[in-house]
Amino acid sequence: MLRVITLAILAIAPVVVFPLAALAQGARGNEGVQNEATKKFQAFLAQDWKRWMQDYPEMATGVGYPGQNRKWTDNSPAGIAAREKHLQQSLDALKKIERASLPASEQLNYDLYEELLGTTSEGLKFGDDPMPFRGVIPGNRWMPISQMGGIQDAADLFVIMPHEKVEDYEDILARLETLPTPVEQTIAWMQEGLKRGYTPP
């Protein structure tokens, strides 16, 4: 699973991470010429990005988003349900923004994000994780260990974590201490998958 997240970071950076960062910078630099719909759309993207980084702290670590380096994704039933709910709320909030009022470039961004959220929502019925960022393969809670990843790839995350300051090492130790929780959650995922007839590759 973590390798999938790492690969997803590399795959989405040019498509999602950098454009969202550019949008945020553009918003600060062009306040005078933006219409209200553009401001609302960019504020929505910034807030949604913040929420997804909090929901997927491993990804946040990979893209350099601050403040999440001691955490793991909550893959308890309650954590998954909360992310699924947020995914639907994001889609609903996006649809409340008037697409026709956006300039052409922002309409393209709107369409891309709407498609990303929509296809992620569709994947929920197949057990896919509600993470709206594309990687090599989607994370699947019914088959959490595959050739592409699994909790065994936690070491990959520790390698990409910052390790220059004392605080960085404190983050590493704090995350390492809580590693049993995602291990237990992955085992629970696997057991659920086996009940549904999924078998590890």
C-alpha positions as CSV (number, residue, x, y, z in Angstrom):
1,M,0.0,0.0,0.0
2,L,2.8,2.4,0.9
3,R,4.7,1.7,-2.3
4,V,1.5,2.4,-4.2
5,I,1.3,5.7,-2.3
6,T,4.9,6.5,-3.1
7,L,4.4,5.7,-6.8
8,A,1.2,7.7,-6.7
9,I,3.1,10.7,-5.4
10,L,5.5,10.5,-8.3
11,A,2.7,10.0,-10.8
12,I,0.4,12.7,-9.6
13,A,3.0,15.4,-8.9
14,P,3.0,16.9,-12.4
15,V,-0.8,16.5,-12.8
16,V,-2.2,17.5,-9.4
17,V,0.4,18.7,-6.9
18,F,2.2,21.3,-9.0
19,P,-0.9,22.6,-10.7
20,L,-2.6,23.0,-7.3
21,A,0.4,24.8,-6.0
22,A,0.5,27.0,-9.1
23,L,-3.2,27.8,-8.7
24,A,-2.6,28.8,-5.1
25,Q,0.2,31.1,-6.1
26,G,-1.8,32.5,-9.0
27,A,-4.6,33.3,-6.6
28,R,-2.3,35.4,-4.5
29,G,-0.8,37.2,-7.4
30,N,-4.0,38.0,-9.4
31,E,-6.5,39.0,-6.7
32,G,-7.5,42.1,-8.6
33,V,-8.5,40.3,-11.8
34,Q,-10.2,37.2,-10.4
35,N,-13.9,36.9,-10.5
36,E,-15.7,35.5,-7.5
37,A,-16.2,32.0,-9.0
38,T,-12.4,31.7,-9.6
39,K,-11.7,32.8,-6.0
40,K,-14.2,30.3,-4.7
41,F,-12.8,27.5,-6.9
42,Q,-9.2,28.1,-5.8
43,A,-10.2,28.4,-2.2
44,F,-12.0,25.1,-2.5
45,L,-9.0,23.4,-4.1
46,A,-6.6,24.7,-1.4
47,Q,-8.9,23.5,1.4
48,D,-9.5,20.2,-0.2
49,W,-5.8,19.6,-0.8
50,K,-5.2,20.4,2.9
51,R,-7.9,17.9,4.0
52,W,-6.5,15.1,1.7
53,M,-3.0,15.7,3.1
54,Q,-4.3,15.3,6.6
55,D,-6.2,12.2,5.6
56,Y,-3.2,10.7,3.8
57,P,-0.2,11.7,5.9
58,E,2.1,9.3,4.0
59,M,1.4,11.2,0.8
60,A,1.8,14.5,2.7
61,T,5.3,13.3,3.7
62,G,6.1,12.4,0.1
63,V,5.1,15.8,-1.3
64,G,6.6,17.8,1.5
65,Y,3.4,18.9,3.1
66,P,4.2,19.9,6.7
67,G,2.8,18.7,10.0
68,Q,1.9,15.1,9.0
69,N,5.2,13.3,9.5
70,R,4.2,11.5,12.7
71,K,0.9,10.1,11.5
72,W,-0.5,7.2,9.5
73,T,-3.6,7.0,7.4
74,D,-6.5,5.9,9.6
75,N,-7.7,2.7,7.9
76,S,-10.1,1.8,10.7
77,P,-13.7,1.4,9.5
78,A,-14.4,4.8,11.0
79,G,-11.4,6.4,9.2
80,I,-12.4,4.9,5.9
81,A,-16.0,6.0,6.3
82,A,-14.9,9.5,7.1
83,R,-12.8,9.7,4.0
84,E,-15.7,8.3,1.9
85,K,-17.9,10.9,3.3
86,H,-15.4,13.7,2.6
87,L,-15.1,12.4,-1.0
88,Q,-18.8,12.9,-1.5
89,Q,-18.8,16.3,0.2
90,S,-15.9,17.4,-2.0
91,L,-17.8,16.4,-5.1
92,D,-21.0,18.1,-3.9
93,A,-19.0,21.3,-3.0
94,L,-17.3,21.3,-6.4
95,K,-20.7,21.1,-8.2
96,K,-21.9,24.1,-6.3
97,I,-19.3,26.2,-8.0
98,E,-20.6,27.8,-11.2
99,R,-18.4,26.2,-13.9
100,A,-19.6,28.6,-16.6
101,S,-18.4,31.6,-14.6
102,L,-14.8,30.3,-14.6
103,P,-12.3,31.3,-17.2
104,A,-11.4,28.6,-19.8
105,S,-8.2,27.5,-18.0
106,E,-10.1,27.1,-14.7
107,Q,-12.9,25.3,-16.5
108,L,-10.3,22.7,-17.6
109,N,-9.1,22.4,-14.0
110,Y,-12.7,22.1,-12.8
111,D,-13.4,19.3,-15.3
112,L,-10.2,17.4,-14.4
113,Y,-10.9,17.5,-10.7
114,E,-14.5,16.6,-11.1
115,E,-13.5,13.6,-13.2
116,L,-10.9,12.6,-10.6
117,L,-13.4,12.8,-7.7
118,G,-16.1,11.1,-9.7
119,T,-14.1,8.1,-10.8
120,T,-12.8,7.7,-7.2
121,S,-16.3,7.7,-6.0
122,E,-17.2,5.0,-8.6
123,G,-14.3,2.9,-7.3
124,L,-15.8,2.7,-3.8
125,K,-18.2,-0.1,-4.8
126,F,-15.2,-2.2,-5.8
127,G,-13.4,-1.7,-2.5
128,D,-11.1,1.0,-3.7
129,D,-9.7,3.4,-1.2
130,P,-11.3,6.9,-1.4
131,M,-8.0,8.6,-2.3
132,P,-8.6,10.9,-5.3
133,F,-5.1,10.7,-6.7
134,R,-4.1,8.3,-9.4
135,G,-1.2,6.0,-9.1
136,V,-0.1,2.8,-10.8
137,I,-3.0,0.9,-9.2
138,P,-5.7,2.1,-6.8
139,G,-5.4,1.1,-3.1
140,N,-8.0,-1.5,-2.4
141,R,-9.2,-2.3,1.2
142,W,-10.2,-5.8,0.3
143,M,-6.8,-6.7,-1.1
144,P,-4.3,-4.4,0.7
145,I,-1.2,-6.4,0.0
146,S,-0.2,-6.9,-3.6
147,Q,2.8,-7.1,-5.9
148,M,2.8,-3.2,-5.8
149,G,2.7,-2.6,-2.1
150,G,1.5,-3.3,1.3
151,I,2.4,-2.5,4.9
152,Q,5.7,-4.2,4.3
153,D,6.7,-1.1,2.4
154,A,6.6,1.1,5.5
155,A,10.4,1.2,5.2
156,D,10.1,3.2,2.0
157,L,8.2,5.9,3.8
158,F,10.9,6.2,6.5
159,V,13.5,6.6,3.8
160,I,11.8,9.6,2.2
161,M,11.1,11.3,5.5
162,P,13.2,14.4,6.3
163,H,16.2,13.5,8.4
164,E,18.3,16.6,8.9
165,K,17.1,18.1,12.2
166,V,16.5,16.8,15.6
167,E,12.7,17.3,15.1
168,D,12.9,15.1,11.9
169,Y,14.3,12.2,13.9
170,E,11.7,12.8,16.6
171,D,9.0,12.5,13.9
172,I,10.6,9.3,12.6
173,L,10.6,7.8,16.1
174,A,7.0,8.9,16.8
175,R,5.8,7.4,13.6
176,L,7.8,4.2,14.2
177,E,6.2,3.8,17.6
178,T,2.7,3.9,16.1
179,L,3.5,1.5,13.3
180,P,1.6,-1.4,15.0
181,T,-1.7,0.4,14.4
182,P,-1.5,0.4,10.5
183,V,-0.2,-3.1,10.6
184,E,-3.2,-4.2,12.6
185,Q,-5.5,-2.3,10.3
186,T,-3.9,-3.9,7.3
187,I,-4.5,-7.4,8.8
188,A,-8.1,-6.5,9.4
189,W,-8.4,-5.3,5.7
190,M,-6.9,-8.6,4.6
191,Q,-9.3,-10.6,6.7
192,E,-12.3,-8.7,5.3
193,G,-11.0,-9.3,1.8
194,L,-10.6,-13.1,2.4
195,K,-14.3,-13.1,3.6
196,R,-15.2,-11.6,0.3
197,G,-13.3,-14.2,-1.7
198,Y,-10.2,-12.2,-2.5
199,T,-6.9,-14.1,-2.3
200,P,-3.5,-12.6,-2.1
201,P,-1.4,-12.8,-5.3
